[in-house]
Amino acid sequence: VQLQASGGGLVQAGGSLRLSCAASGRTFIRYAMGWFRQAPGKEREFVAAITSGGVTYYADSVKGRFTVSRDNARNTVYLQMNSLKPDDTAVYYCAAESGTYYFSPARYDYWGQGTLVTVSS
């Protein structure tokens, strides 16, 4: 599976962005998809995940502001980010996992290249 993330950019605090992650291959539907982020000097952290069946999980820091969704017909997963804060500034990565634990980057099999989100105050 090859993943291509897009949609990052510069936005003011309180604004919104939607990230997309397009996957190649016909097995997309078998994978849980996750979003992670990494700010400068920090470890990569879990943001959100969606299972192959559409169950979603969120980090506490983004719950109520971010929404993860997937379109299996388009082999694409999305991350809608609302009410953005400067602390959300990071490189955002999408990843695919064939297992059932979604919160650790070590469990993911495939990664996209990352897209930078910068939130100004």
N, C-alpha and C positions, 0 to 999 in steps of 0.2 A: 504494500500500500504506500503510495506517495501522497504527501499532504502539502497543500499550498495555502498558506494563510494570507489574508489581505484585509484591508479596511482600517488600518491604524492611521493615526494622524495627530494633529495638534488641536485641542479643544479647550475651551474655557471651563472652569469649574461650574458644575451644574448642567453642563451640556451632555450630549449623547453621541455615541458611536455604535456602529454595528460591524463586528468582525465576521468574516467568512472564512471557512476552511474547506477547500475543495479536495476531494479524495479521488485518486485513480483506482481502477480495479473494480471488479464485480462483486467483491466480498465486503464492501463497505457496511452493508446492513448487519454483518456478523459482529462488528466491533462496537464496543462502548467508546465514546469520544469524550476527551477531556480538554479543558482549557487550563493552562498554567500561566504564570507570569513570573518574571524575574526583574527586579529593580537593581540598579547599580549597587554592588557591594553586598547584595542579599542573595539568599538561596532561592531556588525556584520553588514557587508555592502553588498549591492547588487553588483554582478559582471555581470551576464548575465542571460537571460531567453529565452526560446523558447516556443511558444504556441503549442497547439495541431495541429494547421494548419501549423506550421513551420515558423511563423514570429519570428524574433529574436530582442532582445534588449540588449544593452550593457551599462555599466557604462562608462563615459567619460575617466576614467583612463585606461581602457583596450581596448577601441575601436581601431580597426586596428591591434591589437596584439593577441587578443583572438577570438576564434570562437566556438560558441555553436551549436551543432547538435544533432539530435536524430534518432534512428533506432527503429521504432515502432515494427518491426518484432522481434527484440531482446530485447524489453523492456529496452532499454539503452539510456542514454543521455551522451554526451561527451562534454568536454571542452578542446579544443586545445589551448595551451598557448605558444606563441612564443615571442621572444625578451624579455625574463623575466628580471625583475629588482629586486633589493633587497627589494624594497617597496612592491613587490608582495608576500613576505613571510607572510604566514598565514595558518590557518587551513581552508580548503575549504569544504563547505557543499553543498550537493545537496538537493533539496526540491521539493515537488509536490504541486500544487495549482489548485483547481477546479474553481476559480474565474477568474477575468479579470484584476486585478491590480497586477503587477508582481514585484514591486520594494521594497516592504516592507516585511521583514521577518514575520511580524505578520499576513500576509495574507495567509501564506502557511500552509497546513494541515499536511504534513508529511515531516520528515527530515531523512537524512542519518546520519551516525556517524561521518563524517568528515575525511579528509585526509590531512596530513601536507605537505605543500610545503615550502621548504627553498631555497632561492636564495642567493648565496654567491657573494660577490663583488670581 
